[in-house]
Amino acid sequence: MTYTKGRIVNDADSHTMETQDWLAPYLEGEYKEMYSQVYSKRDGGDRIVKMIDAAKARKSDPEARAKALENPIEGAKGWLGYGGFDKDERVEALDWLGFERQLVFPTFGLGAITKAESDDQRYAAATALNKAQQDFCDADGRMDCVAFTPLDDPERGLAEAKRAVEAGAKAVMFSAGPAGDKSPGHPDLDPFWQYLEDNKIPFMLHIGPGTKTQPAKFKNNGRERAADLHGGGENLRFPDFLCLWFAPQEFLTAMVYDGVFQRFPDLRGGVIESGAGWVPEFLRMLDHGWYSFNKTDQYLKEMDKLPSEYIRRAVRFTPFPNEDVGRMIRDSAPELYLFSSDYPHPEGTKDPYGKFEASLEGFDEEVKDMFYRTNYDHMMYRKSEAIAEAAE
């Protein structure tokens, strides 16, 4: 029996834990040297390398390997997680977990892109990361690779999305912030949205690039900064956690207001690892804004749906395991939410499936199946339009 106890479950969030040499094999010349080490000492690189070395040593120790496979989701996480960076181990972990499909996002390899000082550097790093991710996901058909492309340059962003999709990527992620100096709803981005819609490729917003954090001056509180969930300094902390949903709200508001979801009615996407308890009130406030301003705003007048209806048709969200997904469903709609494990990140907890099951107590199997399976299928264009029609 698998971790999911025989239920068909699609996992909308998992990760690779990139090693120091994750990008280098896919780069040449000056960029190969530039990205020969993903982590610097400032990033806590020495501590990370020690964990990577320990995980590699485990592979040659049958007893340690068997122990790690007894219950990977309750075991070590991060770079020590089983299959965090070793694709053969990930296949074994998936066998134990029992997930039908699993979206696979990068983790700290994205820093090579966000820290880039030029577009040439930025897009070279994105291409290398996407090739590395695809190589990892090619190990098993259950893994759906999520490519990342910067939208700073709409033409280059589209070119990298096309290259990645042709190589096997099943979704495309980008920053939840503005597209360079433009709104994601700017007409210059329309060819990008058209490509995703035509090729049935969902977009992804994920904690990371574009995520808002606590403003720097609030961090000047006279105290030493605490460690993050990984035990170091490379991830967010409690005050940043309370800002996670700000950027996705801004991005989705722009997509609605600028008419992207109206121009591209079959465009689909996901907001991943940003929580979801905020979603019901966000939908209400979108409609409240429409009622408040539509008499004087020509763009609101031109909408053929209420703002919330565009979101319900196009976007799916992953709650954190400790959130009450049952309350969210009762407060909005069952087609909005997706199961995610966040494996092998510690934020996914030691038992995400058990926690979600507890919060779904009292719902019938149809609603549970939507959460665990069919909402993912719809988002990934693997499902008939039945769920989309339910949102109308």
C-alpha positions, -999 to 999 in steps of 0.1 A, spaced: 0 0 0 13 34 -9 13 66 12 -19 77 -5 -36 44 5 -47 35 -31 -64 69 -38 -55 85 -71 -36 116 -62 -19 142 -84 7 163 -66 8 200 -77 40 209 -59 73 191 -55 109 202 -60 145 194 -69 172 204 -44 199 216 -68 235 206 -63 265 229 -68 270 217 -104 233 216 -113 236 242 -141 272 239 -153 268 209 -176 243 229 -196 264 260 -201 294 270 -221 321 296 -220 319 324 -195 285 313 -182 298 278 -174 324 293 -151 300 318 -137 275 291 -127 300 264 -117 288 267 -82 251 274 -74 257 283 -38 282 308 -23 294 309 13 271 338 18 242 315 8 252 290 34 270 270 7 294 251 30 265 238 51 245 228 20 274 210 4 278 189 36 242 178 34 246 170 -3 277 149 4 258 131 32 229 122 8 254 110 -18 271 88 8 237 73 17 233 59 -18 263 36 -13 251 24 21 223 -2 16 212 0 52 209 38 52 192 38 19 166 12 30 160 32 62 154 64 42 129 46 20 108 33 49 89 66 51 105 93 29 79 120 37 84 117 75 122 115 71 149 140 63 139 169 40 157 194 19 190 181 3 188 151 26 154 142 14 152 109 -6 153 119 -43 159 156 -36 185 157 -63 190 121 -74 165 113 -101 167 75 -96 159 80 -59 130 102 -68 115 74 -89 117 51 -59 102 78 -37 73 82 -61 67 45 -60 64 47 -22 43 79 -23 19 66 -50 13 99 -68 -1 96 -103 15 128 -114 38 153 -98 47 189 -108 84 194 -103 97 229 -96 133 241 -91 144 255 -57 175 275 -53 187 272 -89 163 301 -96 187 324 -78 210 322 -107 183 339 -128 170 364 -103 206 376 -95 216 380 -131 229 414 -141 220 413 -178 193 397 -201 220 376 -218 230 362 -184 194 358 -172 182 338 -202 214 317 -204 208 307 -168 171 300 -174 179 278 -204 205 258 -183 181 254 -154 153 242 -176 175 217 -193 187 204 -159 151 201 -147 139 183 -178 168 159 -175 157 151 -140 120 147 -149 128 125 -179 136 98 -155 99 90 -150 67 99 -169 49 107 -137 70 139 -133 57 170 -150 86 194 -155 79 231 -148 102 254 -169 110 289 -158 113 318 -182 118 355 -174 92 378 -190 115 409 -189 120 406 -227 87 392 -241 103 378 -273 131 360 -255 107 349 -228 85 333 -254 114 318 -272 126 300 -241 91 288 -233 88 273 -267 122 256 -265 114 242 -230 80 229 -241 94 213 -272 119 196 -249 92 182 -227 81 208 -201 45 206 -191 41 240 -175 58 274 -175 66 294 -145 77 331 -142 80 358 -117 48 368 -98 60 404 -102 57 427 -132 70 415 -166 102 436 -166 88 471 -167 54 460 -180 22 446 -166 16 409 -176 -15 422 -194 5 445 -217 -2 437 -254 35 428 -259 28 397 -238 -2 386 -258 19 363 -281 31 345 -249 -4 339 -236 -15 329 -270 12 303 -272 3 288 -238 -34 287 -247 -28 272 -282 -5 245 -269 -24 238 -237 4 247 -214 -5 261 -180 13 290 -164 26 288 -128 31 314 -101 52 300 -72 68 313 -41 102 326 -52 108 352 -79 85 381 -75 74 370 -40 70 399 -16 88 398 17 87 419 48 101 454 39 138 457 49 132 484 75 109 461 95 138 437 98 158 463 117 143 452 150 174 451 172 175 413 172 196 386 155 178 371 125 164 337 131 172 306 109 148 296 82 129 263 78 160 247 62 181 257 92 201 284 74 195 317 57 185 309 22 147 308 27 119 329 41 109 334 77 77 340 97 72 377 88 78 370 51 53 341 53 25 367 60 34 384 27 33 353 4 0 360 -12 5 397 -19 23 392 -53 -1 366 -66 -30 389 -58 -14 418 -77 -5 396 -106 -40 380 -110 -57 414 -105 -36 426 -135 -45 396 -155 -82 402 -149 -82 440 -152 -60 441 -183 -83 416 -200 -59 386 -204 -84 361 -192 -110 376 -214 -88 376 -246 -76 341 -239 -106 322 -224 -88 288 -223 -57 300 -206 -51 281 -173 -27 284 -145 -18 276 -109 -8 296 -78 15 272 -60 29 273 -24 15 307 -16 -13 294 7 -50 296 -3 -69 307 28 -69 342 13 -86 331 -20 -123 333 -10 -120 369 3 -98 378 -27 -126 367 -51 -152 387 -31 -130 418 -31 -124 415 -69 -162 416 -74 -167 443 -48 -142 464 -67 -160 458 -100 -193 469 -85 -177 499 -70 -159 512 -101 -176 497 -132 -198 528 -138 -168 550 -145 -141 525 -157 -144 516 -194 -123 485 -189 -145 471 -162 -175 478 -184 -160 457 -212 -157 426 -191 -181 398 -201 -178 382 -167 -174 392 -131 -137 392 -121 -141 363 -98 -156 342 -126 -124 346 -147 -103 333 -117 -126 304 -111 -124 294 -147 -87 298 -152 -67 294 -119 -62 267 -93 -45 271 -58 -26 249 -34 -34 253 3 -7 246 29 -13 213 47 -21 231 80 -48 253 64 -84 243 65 -92 234 29 -127 223 39 -135 258 51 -121 273 18 -143 250 -3 -174 258 17 -165 295 15 -159 295 -23 -159 265 -47 -144 230 -48 -129 234 -82 -103 260 -70 -80 239 -48 -53 213 -54 -34 188 -33 3 194 -29 31 177 -9 59 202 -14 82 172 -13 111 172 -3 107 207 13 99 207 51 70 232 45 50 202 32 51 187 67 55 150 76 20 141 66 3 164 41 -21 138 29 -33 130 65 -37 167 73 -58 174 41 -79 143 48 -88 156 82 -98 190 69 -119 173 41 -139 153 66 -176 153 58 -172 160 21 -183 134 -4 -159 115 -27 -167 137 -57 -154 168 -39 -123 149 -25 -116 135 -60 -116 171 -73 -91 182 -47 -68 152 -51 -70 145 -88 -94 162 -113 -86 198 -105 -50 191 -114 -61 173 -145 -81 203 -155 -53 228 -148 -29 206 -169 -54 204 -198 -58 166 -191 -95 168 -184 -127 174 -203 -144 208 -198 -168 194 -172 -151 211 -143 -147 244 -162 -184 243 -170 -191 239 -133 -173 272 -127 -196 291 -151 
